[in-house]
Amino acid sequence: MYVYDEFDRAFLAERVAEFRDQVGRRLSGALSEDEFKPLRLMNGVYLQLHAYMLRIAIPYGTLNSDQLRRMAYVARRYDRGYGHFTTRQNIQFNWIKLDELPEAMAALAEVGVHGIQTSGNCIRNVTTDQWAGATPGEYDDPRIWAEILRQYSTLHPEFTYLPRKFKIAITAAPQDRAAIKVHDVGLRLHRNEAGELGFEVLVGGGLGRTPFVGKLVRPFLPARDLLSYIEAIMRVYNQYGRRDNIYKARIKILVHEIGAEEFSRAVEAEWEAIREGALKMTDEMIAEIRGRFLYPDFAALTDNPPELVEALKDERFVTWHANSVHTHKVPGHAIVTISLKPVGAPPGDATADQMEVVADLADRYGFREIRVGHEQNLCLPNVAQKDLPALWAALDAAGLATPNVNHISDIIACPGLDYCALANARAIPVAQEIAKRFADLDRSRGIGRLHVNISGCINACGHHHVGHIGILGVEKNGQEFYQITLGGRADEKAQLGTLLGPAVSYEQVPDLIEDVVDTYMELRAGPQELFIDTVARLGVEPFKERVYAAH
């Protein structure tokens, strides 16, 4: 975990004081809502359908137990007892009163948490792999480079008012768990033939109204040149990005319109002018940031300790272990994913009580560290295998041991029309109903890995374009309808889903999804062929023919 210093604490205290004054002027009528809007957005405060919403940044998805406990306190004291973890590795509080916002933000600032750059046309919270630093096969810990970008981008004077919001994701493992190909900039850490550490740079990915998979603009960028190259990208975008049309203002539109080669040439020309300047990082600068990350003092343990061997005689533990426990790079340890998708609950929500339980378990078994994944689940990245049985028992007691990670009920969903002022349709009730249809664990295990993503509007906060099954809510004559796509994926083979057919009504969605799954079970080459591979092999037409014949 990164250790913040006195400068960080002073900066956040000053920001809270500034926002307290702004809220006071809004409440007194000295500021209109239009005047207040840009000020609150700079602090992660939105005006939703029913109340103000506070979005808190979780840089590169990493929390310590004190921070999670403080979020639980804010949920209980200032909200309705829960928070919602998002696809951007953030947490949102949906019911905070305006006059209490400064107090909530002050409480969070005390533990180094804030809402800066979680909204507005700036570089947003930089995200990465929730298993970073723990998973085997990484070329480096991507969080170090995410922290460098965080420090570089925070209140950057040139990039505070971009044409639109800007999102960066980093991965360093062969398997992409950070969805880098659907970000404005995606960075893949690797080593060249000479063994030098650097980045493959992708630009122009993104979802929303006009989805694109990112384009390769540089196969290898030396790691020390990261900041100067990002600066060059930002300058080109800031200069040429469309400001006359909000729907065409993202960098993906610029890359698409002028082409990846032309965009790359413009970036390279800009970069040549600045690459040897102040942004060129030295080994000492990188080492300073790296040195501020604290890593667990792992004990010398071996795999499969007696405690684990004994627990594996319990069928329920075996099921959870096979689903939610993953290989760690250090022998005798494991990575544990905590599902926030119990059947029937809103995906990504955690109660204050559950947050406190996870914080306590992180203290007891996980070196005080918690991660948030873009799939809206939590993770304890460093758990001794001998502690897995006790951890499972505690999670089970708290309703946090649902063994459905990567199953059809592990649904990604935005808040939708239940909360969001931009939404056209509900997302949470659709997710809940689908999860209930596939609540039988044996059935979902037989289906295998299958990702369902739901968005309540075209802004695609639920990443429906890259769901194996994507569901998009649309409005037709005042009623909720849903478009279905098949074959999307957000990993290292990222691609956009293909539209299945005409939109269906709210009531028809669960039946249609069940028909899609039944069709897959009939058409797959065998139990080992995943849904995404069956769609890739056959296309959507066989699904379309069977599904719409039934409706």
Secondary structure as UniProt FT lines:
FT   HELIX           6..28
FT   HELIX           33..41
FT   TURN            42..44
FT   STRAND          45..47
FT   STRAND          52..56
FT   HELIX           59..61
FT   STRAND          62..64
FT   HELIX           65..78
FT   STRAND          82..85
FT   TURN            87..88
FT   STRAND          91..96
FT   HELIX           98..100
FT   HELIX           101..109
FT   TURN            110..112
FT   TURN            116..117
FT   STRAND          127..128
FT   TURN            130..134
FT   TURN            136..137
FT   HELIX           142..153
FT   TURN            154..155
FT   TURN            157..158
FT   STRAND          168..171
FT   HELIX           180..182
FT   STRAND          185..191
FT   TURN            193..194
FT   STRAND          197..203
FT   TURN            208..209
FT   STRAND          215..222
FT   HELIX           223..225
FT   HELIX           226..240
FT   HELIX           246..248
FT   HELIX           251..258
FT   HELIX           260..274
FT   TURN            275..276
FT   TURN            278..279
FT   HELIX           283..291
FT   HELIX           306..311
FT   TURN            312..313
FT   HELIX           315..324
FT   STRAND          325..327
FT   TURN            331..332
FT   STRAND          333..338
FT   TURN            343..344
FT   TURN            347..348
FT   STRAND          349..351
FT   HELIX           352..365
FT   TURN            367..368
FT   STRAND          369..372
FT   TURN            374..375
FT   STRAND          378..384
FT   HELIX           385..387
FT   HELIX           388..397
FT   TURN            398..399
FT   TURN            405..406
FT   TURN            408..409
FT   STRAND          412..413
FT   HELIX           416..418
FT   TURN            421..422
FT   HELIX           428..437
FT   HELIX           441..447
FT   STRAND          452..455
FT   TURN            458..459
FT   TURN            461..462
FT   HELIX           464..466
FT   STRAND          469..476
FT   TURN            477..478
FT   STRAND          479..486
FT   TURN            492..493
FT   STRAND          498..499
FT   STRAND          504..505
FT   HELIX           506..508
FT   HELIX           509..523
FT   TURN            527..528
FT   HELIX           531..538
FT   HELIX           541..549
//
